[in-house]
Amino acid sequence: MTNHDYSTPSRGSSNWHEPMNRNFERLDTDVEIRDEEANRDQYQPKEGAKFLATDTGVRYLADGSNWHRLQYPTSESRSPESADSAGDAGNFGGTRPAVNTEKTYVKVAADGSGDYESIQTAIDEEFPWLIQRPVQIDIRPGTYDEHVLLPPYLANWAEQSDRDERVPVTLKGTRDDPESVTVRSLMATGGVGATQAIGITFDGACKWDNEACAVASYNTYRLALYDCKIDAPGNAMVAYDGHLKVGRTEVNARGEAGGDNGNTGWGAKVKNMGRYWATADGTTGSVSGPAYNIDSGIIAFNHAGRGHFDGDPLVSNTGGGFAIDEGTKKIHGLNGFA
């Protein structure tokens, strides 16, 4: 049995070339054409023919006259707690390419001078399912009234060096002036690789869960913030079975829009074995609630000199886990005791 049911002439049969020619004609539609995107027009769009752009991962199907871009199936994945009632939690599919074989670089500008005016649209259109080269989204100064959702992805960065950490995804604002790029919130979901945000201010509360945080890492290997600012009406950050790494970031959480889970106005919360740690001169600022909120997870900071923002209390432990002060070598909240 074969997949395509091609004709096989019997030995010694006359006109044996006729079924063979029919087989060759069917190859045009049965076998996918693979070439770079720019070369697609060199191929005849025979009805049923398929084309894979090897540099972008985009697939096309021909109707006899034109090539039509295929839509990728959307994922049913949503953020953990209440995304089903939160509305459309991002595209998670749409025209996302399957894989990128070259660096993905796009510009977002609220004034229309970039490739996209919306950060989320750029992600929905350009963010590969499988990342083999870096993905960078440059965000020009402006106010973006968006709750940005990074969808799940896999990273297979073959040229990864032995010493340098791979960073498949970068959202880059203005490092020296993070307040010039304002975004409502950021949630990363299910990324297998490191994602970093640089030079961005987050001033809202994510609508995809009930933690009322400006930045959230859900089931993500690592979400890093560098040279950013969080000025949140509710809580600042949460790591839910995910990792957060924060450096040179000013954190303020006013607790005016607290979530559904206890203390409000916290700085960093770990939940369901989440992890948080401060690095690269750590963080500054103050929050109205606990600086660190532990609900099963680990927090590492440097209270002796740097890497710490102020809250009251320093550590609130409601669900097990601990916070380690790398400056004083003290552990807070071991075995659930603050």
C-alpha positions in Angstrom: 0.0 0.0 0.0 1.2 3.5 -0.8 0.1 6.9 0.3 -0.7 8.3 -3.2 -1.9 5.2 -5.2 0.4 5.8 -8.2 0.0 3.6 -11.2 2.7 0.9 -11.7 2.7 -0.5 -15.2 3.0 -4.3 -15.6 6.2 -5.7 -17.0 6.0 -5.8 -20.8 2.8 -3.7 -21.0 2.3 -1.5 -24.0 2.0 2.3 -23.6 3.7 1.9 -20.3 4.7 5.6 -20.5 1.2 6.9 -20.2 0.5 5.9 -16.5 4.1 7.0 -15.7 3.4 10.5 -17.2 0.2 10.7 -15.1 2.3 9.9 -12.1 4.6 12.8 -12.9 1.7 15.2 -13.3 0.4 14.2 -9.9 3.7 14.9 -8.3 3.1 18.6 -8.8 0.3 18.5 -6.2 1.3 15.5 -4.1 4.8 16.6 -3.3 5.2 19.9 -1.3 7.4 22.5 -3.0 10.1 23.9 -0.7 11.9 27.1 -1.4 12.5 30.6 -0.1 9.5 32.9 0.1 10.8 35.3 -2.5 10.9 32.4 -5.1 7.3 31.4 -4.7 6.2 33.1 -8.0 8.6 30.9 -9.9 6.3 28.0 -9.4 3.0 27.4 -11.2 0.1 27.5 -8.8 -1.5 24.2 -10.0 -4.7 23.4 -8.2 -3.9 21.5 -4.9 -0.2 22.3 -5.1 1.5 23.1 -1.7 4.4 25.5 -1.1 6.5 25.8 2.1 8.6 28.9 2.5 11.8 27.6 4.0 12.9 31.0 5.4 9.6 32.0 7.0 7.8 28.7 7.7 4.7 30.0 6.0 2.7 27.5 3.9 0.6 28.1 0.8 -2.1 26.2 -1.1 -2.7 26.8 -4.8 -6.2 27.0 -6.4 -5.1 26.8 -10.1 -4.5 30.5 -10.4 -3.0 31.9 -7.2 -1.1 30.8 -4.1 -3.1 31.3 -0.9 -1.5 31.6 2.6 -2.7 28.9 5.0 -3.9 29.9 8.4 -2.4 28.0 11.3 -4.8 26.3 13.7 -5.3 28.3 16.9 -4.4 26.8 20.2 -7.0 26.2 23.0 -4.4 27.1 25.5 -5.2 29.9 27.9 -3.7 31.4 31.0 -4.2 29.3 34.1 -7.0 30.7 36.2 -9.7 32.8 34.6 -8.8 33.3 30.9 -11.9 31.5 29.8 -13.9 34.4 31.2 -11.5 37.1 30.3 -12.3 37.2 26.6 -10.0 36.6 23.7 -6.6 35.8 25.2 -4.6 36.6 22.1 -4.4 34.9 18.7 -2.1 32.0 19.7 -2.0 31.1 16.1 -3.5 33.0 13.2 -0.7 33.6 10.7 2.1 32.7 13.0 4.9 31.0 11.0 5.8 27.5 12.1 9.5 28.1 12.3 12.0 30.9 11.6 15.3 30.1 9.9 16.5 33.7 9.9 16.4 36.3 12.6 12.9 37.8 13.0 13.1 41.6 13.4 10.1 43.9 13.4 9.4 47.4 14.5 6.3 48.5 16.3 5.4 52.2 16.4 2.2 53.7 17.7 2.4 56.5 15.2 2.3 54.1 12.2 6.0 54.6 11.2 6.9 50.9 11.9 5.9 47.5 10.6 3.0 47.4 13.0 1.1 49.8 15.3 0.2 47.1 17.8 2.7 44.9 19.8 0.1 42.1 20.1 -0.5 42.2 16.3 3.2 41.9 15.6 3.4 38.9 17.9 0.3 37.3 16.4 1.7 37.7 12.9 5.4 37.2 13.4 6.0 35.0 16.4 7.1 31.5 15.3 6.0 28.3 17.0 9.6 26.9 16.8 12.3 29.5 17.2 15.6 28.7 15.5 16.9 32.2 15.3 16.5 35.3 17.6 13.2 37.1 17.6 13.3 40.8 18.3 10.4 43.2 18.5 11.6 46.9 18.7 9.0 49.1 20.3 9.3 52.8 19.5 8.3 55.4 22.1 4.6 55.7 22.6 1.7 54.6 24.7 0.4 51.1 24.0 -3.0 50.4 25.6 -2.4 46.7 25.4 -2.3 43.7 27.6 0.5 41.9 25.8 0.3 38.1 25.7 3.3 36.0 24.6 2.1 32.7 23.3 3.7 29.3 23.9 6.8 28.5 21.8 9.7 26.1 21.5 13.3 27.2 21.0 15.9 25.1 19.2 18.7 27.5 18.7 21.4 25.3 17.2 24.2 27.8 17.2 23.8 28.3 21.0 27.2 28.9 22.5 28.4 26.9 25.5 28.8 30.0 27.7 26.2 32.5 26.7 22.6 32.0 27.7 20.3 31.9 24.7 17.6 34.5 24.6 15.2 33.6 21.8 12.8 36.5 22.3 13.4 40.2 23.1 10.9 43.0 23.5 13.0 46.1 23.3 11.9 49.5 24.3 14.2 52.4 25.3 16.8 51.3 27.8 17.8 54.8 28.9 14.2 56.1 29.1 11.7 53.3 29.9 8.9 55.7 30.6 8.9 56.7 26.9 7.4 53.2 26.1 4.3 52.5 28.1 2.5 49.2 28.0 -0.5 48.1 30.1 0.8 44.6 31.1 2.8 41.6 29.9 2.1 37.9 30.4 4.4 35.1 29.1 2.9 31.7 28.8 4.6 28.4 28.1 7.9 29.6 26.6 10.7 27.0 26.4 13.6 29.5 26.3 14.4 32.9 27.8 12.3 35.9 27.0 13.4 39.4 28.0 11.8 42.8 28.1 14.1 45.9 28.0 13.3 49.5 28.6 9.5 49.3 29.0 7.1 50.7 31.6 4.1 48.5 32.6 1.4 50.5 34.3 -1.7 48.3 34.4 -3.1 45.0 35.7 -3.1 41.9 33.4 -6.6 40.9 32.4 -5.8 37.3 31.7 -5.7 36.1 35.3 -7.0 37.2 38.8 -3.7 38.3 40.3 -4.0 41.9 39.2 -0.3 42.1 38.3 1.5 44.2 35.7 3.9 41.4 34.7 3.2 37.6 34.9 5.2 34.5 34.0 3.1 31.4 33.6 4.8 28.0 32.9 7.6 29.9 31.3 11.3 28.9 31.5 12.3 32.5 32.1 10.9 36.0 31.7 13.5 38.7 32.4 13.0 42.4 32.9 16.0 44.8 32.5 16.0 48.6 32.8 12.2 48.6 33.1 9.7 50.2 35.3 6.5 48.8 36.9 4.0 51.4 38.2 1.0 49.2 38.9 -2.3 50.1 40.4 -2.5 46.6 41.9 0.4 44.2 42.3 3.7 44.2 40.4 4.8 40.7 39.4 3.8 37.0 39.7 5.6 33.8 38.7 3.2 30.9 38.5 5.1 27.7 37.9 7.4 30.0 35.9 10.6 32.0 36.5 11.1 35.8 36.8 14.5 37.4 36.6 14.6 41.2 37.3 17.4 43.7 37.1 17.8 47.5 37.2 14.0 47.9 37.4 12.0 50.3 39.5 9.0 48.7 41.1 5.9 50.4 42.6 2.6 48.7 43.4 -0.1 50.7 45.0 -2.6 48.0 45.9 -5.5 49.9 44.6 -6.7 47.1 42.3 -5.7 44.0 44.3 -6.4 40.5 43.0 -8.5 37.8 44.4 -5.7 36.1 46.4 -5.0 37.7 49.7 -2.4 40.5 50.2 -2.6 43.4 47.8 0.1 45.7 46.6 2.9 43.1 46.6 6.1 43.4 44.7 6.9 39.9 43.6 4.8 36.8 44.2 5.8 33.2 43.5 3.0 30.6 43.3 2.8 26.9 42.4 6.6 26.5 42.6 7.4 29.7 40.8 10.8 31.4 41.2 11.9 35.0 41.3 15.4 36.5 41.7 16.9 39.9 41.4 20.1 40.4 39.4 22.2 43.1 37.7 21.9 45.6 40.6 18.4 44.3 41.3 15.4 46.5 41.8 14.4 49.8 43.6 11.1 51.3 44.6 8.5 50.5 47.2 5.2 48.7 47.3 2.2 49.1 49.6 2.0 45.4 50.5 4.5 42.7 51.1 7.8 43.1 49.2 7.8 39.4 48.5 4.7 37.2 48.6 5.4 33.4 48.8 2.6 31.0 47.9 4.8 27.9 47.2 8.0 28.9 45.5 11.4 30.4 45.9 12.6 34.1 46.0 16.2 35.2 46.0 17.2 38.8 46.6 20.1 40.8 48.0 18.9 42.9 50.9 22.3 43.8 52.0 23.1 46.8 49.8 21.2 46.3 46.6 18.7 44.2 44.7 15.7 45.0 46.9 12.6 47.1 47.0 10.7 48.0 50.2 7.5 46.6 51.3 5.6 45.8 54.6 6.3 43.1 55.5 9.5 42.1 53.8 8.2 38.6 53.2 4.7 37.2 53.5 4.5 33.4 53.4 1.1 32.0 52.9 1.7 28.7 51.2 5.2 27.3 51.8 8.5 27.9 50.2 11.1 30.4 51.2 13.0 33.6 50.4 16.8 33.7 50.6 18.7 36.9 51.2 21.9 36.4 49.4 23.4 39.5 51.1 22.9 38.4 54.7 22.8 34.6 54.0 19.4 34.5 55.8 16.4 32.5 54.9 12.9 33.9 55.4 9.8 31.8 55.7 11.3 28.4 55.7 8.6 25.6 56.0 5.9 28.2 55.8 6.9 30.4 58.7 7.5 34.1 57.9 
